[in-house]
């Protein structure tokens, strides 16, 4: 025993080994759960994702007209053209160009490898000027 009736931590541990083991077990479990949680969070934030968008081109508009993704992501755009005129969709920053016939559908998939704001347009004469424009905004990896 310590001075004047004080009990040391070691003496308590010796007197109550079951309490000491339970505390250690709880501490080990809590530490494990914390490490597991952080691993999941960091993995989810840093792993590139596939981002899918359903896009309609009609009435001289793209809907949606802004796509937000992270650097390294795979972008999948499911285009549909319910219009009675064709559309030529150009996204030159990622070397993407597609022709979409009236009533047609097309899925475009590419990986973004740079950050910034990158325009896409319908290059049928007069469509871009009428407002058929949009942008892919690529944020840095989180």
N, C-alpha and C positions, 0 to 999 in steps of 0.2 A: 504494500500500500504506500501511497505517496505521503507527502507532508500533511499534517493536520486534517486528516479525514478525506483528502482528495483522492480520487481514483483515476488512474491513467487510462488512456485509450486501450492500451495493450491488456490491462487488467479486465476491462469490460469485455473485450473480444474473447479473452480466455474464459471468462465467466459465462458468456452467452455465445458460444460458437455458432448456434443455429441462426441467430440474428445477424451475425457477421457474414455468414454464407448467403443469407437471403439478400442482404444489402449488396454484396458483391454481384450476385446473380442479376439483381435489378439494374445495377450500374452497367454490367456487360450488355444486357438486353437493350437498355436505353442508348448506349453507345452504338451498338449494331444498327438499331433503327435510325439513328441520326445519320450514320454513314450511308446506309441504304437510301434514305430519303435524298441526301445530297447527290448521290450517284445518279439517281433517277432524274432529278431536276437538271443536273448538268448535262446528262445525256440527251434529254428532251430538248434542251436549248441549243445544243451545238450540232446535233445531227441534222443534215439537210432533209427537208421534207418534200413530198410531192404535193403541190398545191393545185387543186382542180377548180376550174371556173367554167360555168356555162354562159356563153356569150351569144347574144342575138345581134345580128346586123340588119336593121330595117329602118325605113324612113330617114335615111341619111344619118343614122346614129348607131353607135355600139352601146350595148347595155349588158354588163357594166362597161364603163369607159375607162376605169382605173383599176389596175390590178396591183396589189401590194404583196411582195414576196421577200424572202431573205436571200442573200448571196449564197450560192451553192444549191438552192432549191431546184427541183424539177418542176417546171410549169406545164400543166396540161390544160389546154383551152378547147372546149367542145363548142365549136362554132355552128350556128344554124342560120340560114338565110331564108326567112319566110317571104322576102320581097319577090317581086316579079322581074327584078333586074339582077344581073350578076354583081358580085363584089370581088375586088382584088385586095387582099389584106397583106400589107407590108409592115414588117417589124425588122428594119434593116440592122439594128444594133445586134440582133441575135441571128441574122441571116435567115429570116423566116419570111416566106412569100407564098401565099396560097390564093388560088382562084376558086371562088365558090359560086356555083350556078344557082339560079333561082330555085328555091325549095330545097337546096342542098345542105348537107351537113358534113363536117370535117373535124377531126381531132388533131390538134397540133401539140407536139410535146418537145420541150427543149430544156436544157439546163442553163440557168443564169450564172454567169461567171464574172460579173462586174457590178458595182453599185452605181446608183444614180437613177435618173428619170429618163425613160426611153420611149419615144413616141411610136405609135403605130397608126396607120392611116388606111383608108380605102383609096387605092390609086386609080380607080375608074375616073376618067375625066369629069370634074365637077363635084365628085362626092366629098373629097377632102375639104374643098371650099365651102360645101354645104354644111360641114360640121361633123363628118364621119371620121373622127379622130379619137385617139385615146392614148393612154400611157401605161407602161409597166414601171412601177416604182420598186427598185431593188434596194433594200436596207442592208447594212452590214450584218454579218452573223452576230446573233446575240451572245 
